[in-house]
Amino acid sequence: MKIAVIGTGYVGLVAGTCFADNGNDVICVDQDPTKVERLKKGIIPIYEPGLEKLVLRNVESGRISFTTETAEAVKKSDIVFLAVGTPPLPSGDPDLSYLESAARSVGRAINGFKVIVNKSTVPIGTHQTVAQWLSEETDELFEVVSNPEFLKEGTAVDDFLKPDRVVIGTRSDRAFEMMEELYGPFCRQGNPIIRMDPVSSEMTKYACNAFLATRISFMNEIAQLCDLLGGDVEHIRKGMGSDVRIGKHFLYAGAGYGGSCFPKDVQALMAKGREVENPLKIVTATEEVNHAQKTYLFKKIKNHYKGEISGKKFAIWGAAFKPNTDDMREAPAIEMIRSLLKDGASVSVYDPVALDNTRQIFEDAVTYGKNASDTLRDADALVLMTEWNEFRHVDFNEMKLNDQVIFDGRNIYSPEKVKKSGMTYYGIGRS
Ligand SMILES: NC(=O)c1ccc[n+]([C@@H]2O[C@H](COP(=O)([O-])OP(=O)(O)OC[C@H]3O[C@@H](n4cnc5c(N)ncnc54)[C@H](O)[C@@H]3O)[C@@H](O)[C@H]2O)c1
């Protein structure tokens, strides 16, 4: 099939590449000429395991190409995916200006029936707005389909190639059949293609992310109770997760959730609830707990130092919002570093792949380690913010921290082992 993908970020690049790998002709469009030039040279702008190899393979076979020209891509395609960013506005509503601009450019270029697919995460009802923008630009026939994306950064390629399910929101049989043909090869193992109306499809995406975020905030509250009453939230997580009704995913207490999706989508769902005068109490609490959780570990640091951290040097391991990505959007490490600096401490950071993005935020305000152990040089304490595998196996006896203390924001270390090495351990909910 002939596919155009408008917006070549984490979602658009992965989706476009995976469609191409399944034998489709894909044109990826981005408004950022530097990104497009780099992609044409085979330089991948993001870190995503397995992506580079797949992009290069499909560039070589001529199945995927990159351009800044939306019109050219749309004219050559039957299905056009909108995968531009929808970042949050201060009100919590997503900023739809990128989507509008992309949709209108698509509308101006339509030259015959097209299926226009909304892959960006958009407020419930946006399929109608997109149809309106398009019809203001063209008299040609089109169908707008909602097809939310559920991939996870860090495992995006695998998630896209083997999705748990594909959700397609459309009332049009013609559009559904085209989408079914496109996604058929990804669903050969019996993973379902679920057809529904567009409102349900748009809401499914928000409901999933809000629900997963709620699980995390719930565990963070349980962790706070553990800190007050005794108990270890890691034991509780295992005890809960073995119950098949609960399942083991997204039960990890820690320094709060971040990333480009959970915080934004939770806020967007809250905004929608307020708009229809039905505020969402559970989701609102999820957001509040997470907001507080982002400073919870910092408070432990302050308590340990009896309120005085000025002049102390902290080594930060991990900056990305989670392992296996370079994405720093809403990463809890940002807030931690800002708080430490504000109180007069100095900071040295190491992350296996997110250091360039960290530099863009903090520039010369912090120093950057060449590797994990280099970051510890002259440090008073270690603060772990992202659970990269390379941080898991360390010899605590070899660590030379001046104040002999570890603050583990992801509960990856055994408190007993740390203590055995003579150091003090703080986790989240592991009193
Ligand atoms: N990142 C994720 O893990 C993830 C997962 C599921 C859904 N989503 C949703 O998918 C959407 C895209 O997210 P992302 O993380 O890929 O964003 P991103 O910021 O990584 O990429 C968006 C890209 O769109 C480009 N763009 C913006 N306006 C454009 C226009 N008019 N024409 C052409 N290109 C344009 C930008 O230059 C950028 O490269 C968002 O709505 C997001 O909520 C993201």
The ligand as an SDF file (V2000), in Angstrom:
LIG
                    3D

 44 48  0  0  0  0  0  0  0  0999 V2000
    6.2220    8.9430   22.2040 N   0  0  0  0  0  0  0  0  0  0  0  0
    5.4150    7.9560   22.5580 C   0  0  0  0  0  0  0  0  0  0  0  0
    5.8070    7.0380   23.2650 O   0  0  0  0  0  0  0  0  0  0  0  0
    3.9820    7.9460   22.1050 C   0  0  0  0  0  0  0  0  0  0  0  0
    3.2370    6.7690   22.2320 C   0  0  0  0  0  0  0  0  0  0  0  0
    1.9210    6.7580   21.8120 C   0  0  0  0  0  0  0  0  0  0  0  0
    1.3530    7.9100   21.2950 C   0  0  0  0  0  0  0  0  0  0  0  0
    2.0930    9.0640   21.1970 N   0  0  0  0  0  0  0  0  0  0  0  0
    1.4640   10.2490   20.6190 C   0  0  0  0  0  0  0  0  0  0  0  0
    1.8990   10.3550   19.2600 O   0  0  0  0  0  0  0  0  0  0  0  0
    2.0530   11.7360   18.9090 C   0  0  0  0  0  0  0  0  0  0  0  0
    3.4680   11.9950   18.4420 C   0  0  0  0  0  0  0  0  0  0  0  0
    4.3420   11.7680   19.5280 O   0  0  0  0  0  0  0  0  0  0  0  0
    5.9200   11.6870   19.3470 P   0  0  0  0  0  0  0  0  0  0  0  0
    6.4790   11.3110   20.6590 O   0  0  0  0  0  0  0  0  0  0  0  0
    6.2380   10.8850   18.1440 O   0  0  0  0  0  0  0  0  0  0  0  0
    6.2350   13.2370   19.0430 O   0  0  0  0  0  0  0  0  0  0  0  0
    7.6120   13.8750   18.5720 P   0  0  0  0  0  0  0  0  0  0  0  0
    7.6470   15.2260   19.1520 O   0  0  0  0  0  0  0  0  0  0  0  0
    8.7350   12.9210   18.8130 O   0  0  0  0  0  0  0  0  0  0  0  0
    7.4470   13.9660   16.9690 O   0  0  0  0  0  0  0  0  0  0  0  0
    6.5530   14.8270   16.3210 C   0  0  0  0  0  0  0  0  0  0  0  0
    7.1700   15.2280   14.9920 C   0  0  0  0  0  0  0  0  0  0  0  0
    6.1870   15.9210   14.2360 O   0  0  0  0  0  0  0  0  0  0  0  0
    6.8460   16.9360   13.4950 C   0  0  0  0  0  0  0  0  0  0  0  0
    5.8360   17.9050   13.0470 N   0  0  0  0  0  0  0  0  0  0  0  0
    5.1210   18.7890   13.7910 C   0  0  0  0  0  0  0  0  0  0  0  0
    4.2690   19.4730   13.0140 N   0  0  0  0  0  0  0  0  0  0  0  0
    4.4310   19.0070   11.7420 C   0  0  0  0  0  0  0  0  0  0  0  0
    3.8300   19.3190   10.4880 C   0  0  0  0  0  0  0  0  0  0  0  0
    2.8530   20.2250   10.3770 N   0  0  0  0  0  0  0  0  0  0  0  0
    4.2570   18.6440    9.3950 N   0  0  0  0  0  0  0  0  0  0  0  0
    5.2320   17.7170    9.4850 C   0  0  0  0  0  0  0  0  0  0  0  0
    5.8370   17.3770   10.6580 N   0  0  0  0  0  0  0  0  0  0  0  0
    5.4350   18.0150   11.7580 C   0  0  0  0  0  0  0  0  0  0  0  0
    7.8830   17.4720   14.4640 C   0  0  0  0  0  0  0  0  0  0  0  0
    8.9320   18.1580   13.8020 O   0  0  0  0  0  0  0  0  0  0  0  0
    8.3590   16.1730   15.1370 C   0  0  0  0  0  0  0  0  0  0  0  0
    9.4790   15.6260   14.4720 O   0  0  0  0  0  0  0  0  0  0  0  0
    1.6490   12.5320   20.1610 C   0  0  0  0  0  0  0  0  0  0  0  0
    0.2910   12.8690   20.0670 O   0  0  0  0  0  0  0  0  0  0  0  0
    1.8660   11.5480   21.2720 C   0  0  0  0  0  0  0  0  0  0  0  0
    1.0430   11.8060   22.3880 O   0  0  0  0  0  0  0  0  0  0  0  0
    3.3940    9.0920   21.5760 C   0  0  0  0  0  0  0  0  0  0  0  0
  1  2  1  0
  2  3  2  0
  2  4  1  0
  4  5  1  0
  4 44  2  0
  5  6  2  0
  6  7  1  0
  7  8  2  0
  8  9  1  0
  8 44  1  0
  9 10  1  0
  9 42  1  0
 10 11  1  0
 11 12  1  0
 11 40  1  0
 12 13  1  0
 13 14  1  0
 14 15  2  0
 14 16  1  0
 14 17  1  0
 17 18  1  0
 18 19  2  0
 18 20  1  0
 18 21  1  0
 21 22  1  0
 22 23  1  0
 23 24  1  0
 23 38  1  0
 24 25  1  0
 25 26  1  0
 25 36  1  0
 26 27  1  0
 26 35  1  0
 27 28  2  0
 28 29  1  0
 29 30  1  0
 29 35  2  0
 30 31  1  0
 30 32  2  0
 32 33  1  0
 33 34  2  0
 34 35  1  0
 36 37  1  0
 36 38  1  0
 38 39  1  0
 40 41  1  0
 40 42  1  0
 42 43  1  0
M  CHG  2   8   1  16  -1
M  END
$$$$
